[in-house]
Amino acid sequence: MNQDNENSGPGPLSGYRVLDFGWVLAGALPGMVLADMGAEVLKVETRQRMDYMRLGRPIIGDEPDPEQHPLFHNVNRGKLSIAVNTTKPGAIDLIKELVPHCDVVVENFSPGVMDRLGLGYDVLSGIKSEIVMASISSNGQTGPLRDLRAYAPSIGALSGLDSTMGYEGERPLGLKHAYADIVGALHSVFAIVSALHQKERTGQGQYIDVSMLRATVATMGAGLMEYEMTGRVMGPKGNYDPAMAPYGNYPCQGDDAWVSIAVRTEDEWQGLKTGMDNPAWCEEERFSSRYSRLENRRDLDGNLSAWTRELTPGYITELLQANGVAAIPVMGAEDRLFNPHFKERGLYSDIEHPSLGAEPVYNIMWNLERTPPSIHRHAPLLGEHNQKIFGGLLGMAEEEITRLEEDQVLW
């Protein structure tokens, strides 16, 4: 079990400090990655309007508790929290005093909010010209859709991604997953690290305008290229793949148990037949070539499903993998937590949190051999580090910090 690891070795971004106004998923993820990579990340919060991920049903007890949300714990681990009341002019002044000590500012408010707070890039770069500031928004800081109200599923619709999700010949179902949040956030990390590299070379900071819409569209090159080349508009296709058959998730023995099977080459088709002990239907003319299998994929899926229903996902996986076929169980949350490969590879760490005790927190998605990223500490309690940051970093007296807390400037 991992405890807080504030004494772990320096990460690749050790020495950098981030002022993190990001909230909810898209805004929290960049600071999470930067913290795992060694940066000191100061999460700016307020009790007046708490991060939505601090809200919701409590895990323990019946009373609302901003310290109990597991998703908040996952994507804000390693950060330090300061709580300020941005409706108070004194709070804005305190934030400005932190800027000279920071290298990066991250925010994902609606366009114009930081300017109205007096914390826009023009102001912050005037305080420190080397500052790198990243603003993450649905549609960017300029353009006709700049002020469009949208959430991650809205971006899935606007980008066209949702129009491709569903069953062939039926209405689009959409992804219904915060894909745009994650894609936009990871694009932001790349941009921030690039800007820091440029700053080290030139001594100049810069402003980064990240559009979640553009980030999502950038992942959909196949559909855009198909339209450019053929004039065809991609629509819902279910599990259809233009090059592979069979291809999809097939029902298995057990409660809501499934296995993913994908066959591209003739050798893989022969491997599938061998794994199934060469049933007679495989020798029918309509399944004799990849083209004919694609043309008759519904019948192919029906026959394959009749076989998979009698077996467990694990058994099918071992059998088909031994015959060179891509077959994998469709995993749920429990499977991911206890899968031996994932455990050996460190997909999760158990991190102690003051409110919930030990809980699984997913690790960053890559490793660096010489400067490995790590989770340095649990997600912060709201305003937990007011004394550490305003006292230690700005040198304010404890009595002054207490007075500001009583006046709800720090709040």
MIZA-963404 format. One line per 2 residues: their letters; for each residue x, y, z of C-alpha. Coordinates in nm, 3 decimals. Each point is the difference from the previous one (the first is absolute). Example, Ala and Ser with C-alpha at 12.3 -4.5 7.8 and 13.67 -1.06 7.14 Angstrom:
BEGIN
AS> 1.230,-0.450,0.780 ~ 0.137,0.344,-0.066
This chain:
BEGIN
MN> 0.000,0.000,0.000 ~ 0.142,0.338,-0.099
QD> 0.001,0.278,0.253 ~ 0.058,0.364,-0.090
NE> 0.338,0.017,-0.167 ~ 0.112,0.357,0.041
NS> 0.362,-0.117,0.020 ~ -0.002,-0.194,-0.329
GP> 0.272,0.079,-0.251 ~ -0.019,0.308,-0.221
GP> -0.227,-0.035,-0.300 ~ 0.070,0.137,-0.347
LS> -0.186,0.323,0.085 ~ 0.142,0.050,0.350
GY> 0.069,0.367,0.065 ~ -0.304,0.127,-0.191
RV> -0.302,0.141,0.183 ~ -0.353,0.011,-0.142
LD> -0.287,0.225,0.104 ~ -0.298,-0.224,-0.077
FG> -0.345,0.156,-0.039 ~ -0.118,-0.309,-0.188
WV> -0.312,-0.172,0.120 ~ -0.215,-0.298,-0.092
LA> 0.169,-0.257,-0.227 ~ 0.141,0.203,-0.290
GA> 0.151,0.258,0.233 ~ 0.130,-0.242,0.262
LP> 0.186,-0.246,-0.224 ~ 0.281,0.231,-0.123
GM> 0.101,0.088,0.357 ~ -0.025,-0.367,0.098
VL> 0.247,-0.103,-0.271 ~ 0.236,0.288,0.079
AD> -0.010,-0.088,0.372 ~ 0.075,-0.366,-0.069
MG> 0.296,0.116,-0.209 ~ 0.141,0.193,0.293
AE> -0.141,0.353,-0.027 ~ -0.143,0.167,0.310
VL> -0.365,0.067,-0.084 ~ -0.200,0.252,0.203
KV> -0.371,-0.066,-0.049 ~ -0.197,0.322,0.044
ET> -0.342,-0.071,0.150 ~ -0.288,0.182,0.166
RQ> -0.277,-0.107,0.235 ~ -0.228,0.242,-0.182
RM> -0.009,-0.222,-0.309 ~ 0.168,-0.332,0.060
DY> 0.133,-0.224,-0.272 ~ -0.293,-0.217,-0.113
MR> 0.214,-0.306,0.066 ~ -0.005,0.089,0.370
LG> -0.379,-0.027,0.000 ~ -0.231,-0.299,-0.020
RP> -0.104,-0.295,0.212 ~ 0.233,-0.068,0.295
II> 0.169,-0.340,0.020 ~ -0.014,-0.006,0.381
GD> -0.305,0.134,0.183 ~ -0.290,0.202,-0.133
EP> 0.126,0.356,0.030 ~ 0.159,0.181,-0.299
DP> 0.376,-0.006,0.031 ~ 0.231,0.171,-0.253
EQ> 0.285,-0.233,0.101 ~ -0.157,-0.331,-0.108
HP> -0.026,-0.006,-0.379 ~ 0.228,-0.275,-0.145
LF> 0.021,0.164,-0.343 ~ 0.124,0.322,0.161
HN> 0.258,-0.204,0.189 ~ 0.122,-0.163,-0.321
VN> 0.046,0.310,-0.213 ~ 0.120,0.239,0.271
RG> 0.253,-0.224,0.174 ~ 0.337,0.156,0.064
KL> -0.136,0.357,0.007 ~ -0.003,0.259,0.278
SI> -0.326,0.184,0.067 ~ -0.045,0.366,0.083
AV> -0.352,0.130,0.060 ~ -0.069,0.363,-0.091
NT> -0.319,0.201,-0.035 ~ 0.036,0.160,-0.344
TK> -0.287,0.240,0.073 ~ 0.235,0.178,0.242
PG> 0.253,0.241,-0.158 ~ 0.256,-0.104,0.259
AI> -0.015,-0.359,-0.124 ~ 0.081,0.106,-0.355
DL> 0.296,0.198,0.130 ~ 0.126,-0.308,0.184
IK> -0.022,-0.208,-0.318 ~ 0.196,0.266,-0.188
EL> 0.271,-0.021,0.268 ~ 0.036,-0.371,-0.080
VP> 0.055,0.056,-0.372 ~ 0.370,0.100,0.024
HC> 0.065,-0.333,0.172 ~ -0.173,-0.206,-0.273
DV> 0.093,-0.116,-0.348 ~ -0.339,-0.114,-0.133
VV> -0.362,0.103,0.042 ~ -0.279,-0.240,-0.104
EN> -0.369,0.089,-0.019 ~ -0.313,-0.131,-0.169
FS> -0.263,0.258,0.083 ~ -0.225,0.140,-0.271
PG> 0.180,0.250,-0.224 ~ 0.023,0.341,0.165
VM> -0.033,-0.117,0.362 ~ 0.368,0.040,0.085
DR> 0.001,0.347,-0.157 ~ -0.301,0.101,0.209
LG> 0.178,-0.124,0.312 ~ 0.299,0.214,-0.090
LG> 0.212,-0.309,-0.062 ~ 0.015,-0.011,-0.379
YD> 0.322,-0.071,-0.187 ~ 0.070,0.369,-0.064
VL> -0.001,0.063,0.376 ~ 0.193,-0.313,0.099
SG> 0.266,0.040,-0.270 ~ 0.040,0.359,0.117
IK> 0.086,-0.135,0.343 ~ 0.231,-0.269,-0.141
SE> 0.086,0.005,-0.368 ~ 0.126,-0.361,0.003
IV> -0.337,-0.140,0.113 ~ -0.159,-0.273,-0.214
MA> -0.380,0.010,0.017 ~ -0.232,-0.265,-0.143
SI> -0.371,0.068,-0.041 ~ -0.213,-0.306,-0.078
SS> -0.349,0.063,-0.132 ~ -0.265,-0.176,-0.202
NG> 0.052,0.191,-0.325 ~ 0.295,0.228,0.053
QT> 0.043,0.361,0.110 ~ -0.110,0.151,-0.333
GP> -0.255,-0.066,-0.273 ~ -0.382,-0.011,-0.030
LR> -0.031,-0.299,0.238 ~ 0.228,0.150,0.265
DL> -0.282,0.048,0.253 ~ -0.195,-0.315,-0.080
RA> -0.097,-0.182,0.319 ~ 0.119,-0.359,-0.031
YA> 0.114,-0.304,0.193 ~ 0.215,-0.290,-0.120
PS> -0.299,-0.190,-0.152 ~ -0.096,0.323,-0.181
IG> 0.345,0.007,-0.160 ~ -0.050,-0.361,-0.106
AL> -0.309,0.114,-0.186 ~ 0.151,0.318,-0.144
SG> 0.316,-0.174,-0.121 ~ -0.197,-0.264,-0.188
LD> 0.131,-0.281,0.220 ~ -0.347,-0.083,0.130
ST> -0.136,-0.039,-0.353 ~ 0.222,-0.306,-0.047
MG> -0.101,-0.175,0.325 ~ -0.292,-0.242,-0.016
YE> -0.135,-0.292,-0.196 ~ -0.006,-0.018,-0.378
GE> -0.317,0.143,-0.149 ~ -0.117,0.147,0.330
RP> 0.019,0.340,0.165 ~ 0.331,0.119,0.146
LG> 0.036,-0.093,0.366 ~ 0.311,0.204,0.071
LK> 0.296,-0.090,0.217 ~ -0.143,0.125,0.333
HA> 0.348,0.018,0.145 ~ 0.216,0.301,0.092
YA> 0.228,-0.071,-0.296 ~ 0.037,0.367,-0.093
DI> 0.107,0.088,0.355 ~ 0.279,-0.257,-0.004
VG> 0.117,0.072,-0.355 ~ 0.003,0.376,0.061
AL> 0.186,-0.042,0.329 ~ 0.273,-0.223,-0.143
HS> 0.049,0.234,-0.297 ~ 0.038,0.277,0.260
VF> 0.277,-0.188,0.182 ~ 0.194,-0.037,-0.325
AI> -0.041,0.371,-0.075 ~ 0.106,0.103,0.351
VS> 0.315,-0.213,-0.003 ~ 0.083,0.133,-0.348
AL> -0.042,0.358,0.121 ~ 0.221,-0.069,0.303
HQ> 0.268,-0.141,-0.230 ~ -0.021,0.316,-0.212
KE> 0.016,0.216,0.313 ~ 0.322,-0.172,0.106
RT> 0.150,0.086,-0.339 ~ -0.126,0.357,-0.035
GQ> -0.101,0.119,0.347 ~ -0.345,0.089,-0.131
GQ> -0.333,-0.137,0.109 ~ -0.312,-0.023,-0.217
YI> -0.375,-0.047,-0.003 ~ -0.155,-0.334,-0.101
DV> -0.356,-0.011,-0.132 ~ -0.129,-0.361,0.010
SM> -0.329,-0.089,-0.168 ~ -0.153,-0.329,0.111
LR> -0.190,-0.002,-0.329 ~ 0.318,0.019,-0.208
AT> 0.169,-0.262,0.216 ~ -0.292,-0.237,-0.054
VA> -0.020,0.061,-0.375 ~ 0.374,-0.069,-0.020
TM> -0.067,-0.360,0.108 ~ -0.250,-0.058,-0.284
GA> 0.225,0.010,-0.304 ~ -0.139,-0.317,-0.160
GL> -0.352,0.138,-0.030 ~ 0.115,0.334,-0.133
ME> 0.228,-0.165,-0.255 ~ -0.275,-0.236,-0.116
YE> -0.228,0.294,-0.071 ~ 0.274,0.192,-0.180
MT> 0.092,-0.298,-0.218 ~ -0.341,-0.158,-0.066
GR> -0.273,0.241,0.106 ~ -0.137,-0.263,0.239
VM> -0.104,0.117,0.346 ~ 0.082,-0.242,0.280
GP> -0.300,-0.105,0.204 ~ -0.068,-0.257,0.273
KG> 0.144,-0.339,-0.092 ~ -0.021,-0.192,0.326
NY> 0.293,-0.242,0.013 ~ 0.058,0.008,-0.374
DP> 0.359,0.038,-0.118 ~ 0.077,0.039,-0.373
AM> 0.300,-0.234,0.017 ~ -0.079,-0.256,0.271
AP> -0.264,-0.270,0.035 ~ -0.085,-0.133,0.245
YG> 0.049,0.314,0.207 ~ -0.188,0.094,0.316
NY> -0.104,-0.097,0.350 ~ -0.168,-0.340,0.030
PC> -0.221,-0.135,0.282 ~ 0.146,-0.264,0.231
QG> -0.104,-0.232,0.278 ~ -0.070,0.200,0.314
DD> -0.187,0.312,0.106 ~ 0.062,0.277,-0.255
AW> 0.328,-0.163,-0.103 ~ 0.157,0.086,-0.336
VS> 0.313,-0.062,-0.202 ~ 0.155,0.223,-0.266
IA> 0.110,-0.185,-0.315 ~ 0.166,0.156,-0.305
VR> 0.121,-0.185,-0.310 ~ 0.186,0.176,-0.282
TE> 0.215,-0.254,-0.187 ~ -0.063,-0.339,-0.153
DE> 0.242,-0.154,0.252 ~ -0.207,0.147,0.283
WQ> -0.318,-0.140,-0.157 ~ 0.160,-0.343,-0.014
GL> 0.105,0.042,0.364 ~ -0.359,0.084,0.096
KT> -0.127,-0.308,-0.181 ~ 0.256,-0.218,0.177
GM> -0.092,0.145,0.338 ~ -0.367,-0.077,-0.066
DN> 0.092,-0.354,-0.111 ~ -0.089,0.071,-0.365
PA> -0.380,0.013,0.010 ~ -0.171,-0.083,-0.330
WC> -0.142,0.348,-0.051 ~ 0.353,0.143,-0.036
EE> 0.040,-0.192,-0.329 ~ -0.303,0.158,-0.163
ER> 0.075,0.199,-0.316 ~ -0.135,0.322,0.150
FS> 0.284,-0.008,0.258 ~ 0.279,-0.113,-0.234
SR> 0.178,0.337,-0.038 ~ 0.039,0.322,0.195
YS> -0.218,0.180,-0.254 ~ -0.278,-0.258,0.026
RL> 0.022,0.001,0.379 ~ -0.042,0.378,0.000
EN> -0.298,-0.031,-0.234 ~ -0.160,-0.259,0.227
RR> 0.119,0.136,0.334 ~ -0.344,-0.019,0.168
DL> -0.029,-0.371,-0.064 ~ 0.365,-0.040,0.099
DG> -0.063,0.183,0.329 ~ -0.305,-0.214,0.068
NL> 0.190,-0.324,-0.045 ~ 0.296,0.123,0.205
SA> -0.230,0.120,0.280 ~ -0.162,-0.344,0.021
WT> 0.348,-0.140,0.077 ~ 0.113,0.273,0.244
RE> -0.322,-0.022,0.205 ~ 0.098,-0.346,0.121
LT> 0.342,0.108,0.135 ~ 0.146,0.253,0.242
PG> 0.194,0.307,-0.120 ~ 0.318,-0.122,0.168
YI> -0.014,-0.343,-0.160 ~ -0.068,0.147,-0.346
TE> 0.286,0.246,0.041 ~ 0.255,-0.267,0.089
LL> -0.123,-0.231,-0.275 ~ 0.001,0.256,-0.281
QA> 0.318,0.179,0.107 ~ 0.176,-0.338,-0.013
NG> -0.111,-0.017,-0.365 ~ 0.117,0.353,-0.092
VA> -0.337,0.175,0.026 ~ -0.055,0.339,0.170
AI> -0.248,-0.091,0.274 ~ -0.037,0.187,0.330
PV> -0.265,-0.004,0.276 ~ -0.212,0.315,0.020
MG> 0.107,0.123,0.342 ~ -0.194,0.183,0.266
AE> 0.133,0.204,0.292 ~ 0.063,-0.304,0.221
DR> 0.187,-0.178,-0.279 ~ 0.229,0.298,-0.048
LF> 0.079,0.025,0.370 ~ 0.095,-0.364,0.049
NP> 0.138,-0.103,-0.340 ~ 0.350,-0.147,0.065
HF> 0.157,0.180,-0.298 ~ -0.138,0.336,0.107
KE> 0.115,-0.060,0.358 ~ 0.354,-0.087,-0.112
RG> 0.011,0.302,-0.230 ~ -0.125,0.233,0.275
LY> -0.323,0.119,-0.157 ~ -0.120,0.114,0.343
SD> 0.154,0.100,0.332 ~ -0.174,-0.021,0.337
IE> 0.021,0.350,0.147 ~ -0.103,0.089,0.357
HP> -0.247,0.287,0.017 ~ -0.097,0.158,0.334
SL> -0.373,-0.034,-0.073 ~ -0.028,-0.341,-0.164
GA> 0.316,-0.186,0.091 ~ 0.174,-0.209,-0.264
EP> -0.153,0.029,-0.345 ~ 0.117,-0.096,-0.350
VY> 0.136,0.293,-0.201 ~ 0.104,-0.058,-0.359
NI> 0.361,0.075,-0.087 ~ 0.119,0.221,-0.284
MW> -0.008,-0.172,-0.337 ~ 0.371,-0.007,-0.077
NL> 0.328,-0.063,0.177 ~ 0.338,0.168,-0.034
ER> 0.294,-0.223,0.083 ~ 0.227,0.259,0.160
TP> -0.256,0.243,0.145 ~ -0.314,-0.207,0.057
PS> -0.320,0.187,0.081 ~ -0.173,-0.085,0.326
IH> -0.297,0.094,0.216 ~ 0.161,0.215,0.269
RH> -0.298,0.037,0.234 ~ -0.375,-0.042,0.032
AP> -0.242,0.254,-0.146 ~ -0.012,0.307,0.223
LL> -0.268,0.095,0.246 ~ -0.172,0.326,-0.086
GE> 0.234,0.283,0.099 ~ 0.237,-0.244,0.170
HN> 0.312,0.191,-0.101 ~ -0.094,0.362,0.065
QK> 0.261,0.021,0.276 ~ 0.268,-0.183,-0.201
IF> -0.040,0.217,-0.310 ~ -0.085,0.343,0.135
GG> 0.224,-0.041,0.304 ~ 0.285,-0.195,-0.152
LL> 0.004,0.135,-0.355 ~ -0.114,0.359,0.062
GM> 0.139,0.029,0.355 ~ -0.329,0.113,0.156
AE> -0.033,-0.026,0.377 ~ -0.227,-0.271,0.139
EE> -0.211,0.265,0.174 ~ -0.057,0.180,-0.332
IT> -0.108,-0.321,-0.171 ~ -0.239,-0.074,0.290
RL> -0.148,0.349,-0.032 ~ -0.050,-0.045,-0.377
EE> -0.174,-0.330,0.068 ~ -0.226,0.164,0.257
DQ> -0.082,0.275,-0.252 ~ -0.071,-0.271,-0.261
VL> 0.265,0.133,-0.236 ~ 0.167,-0.336,0.029
W> -0.313,-0.216,-0.013
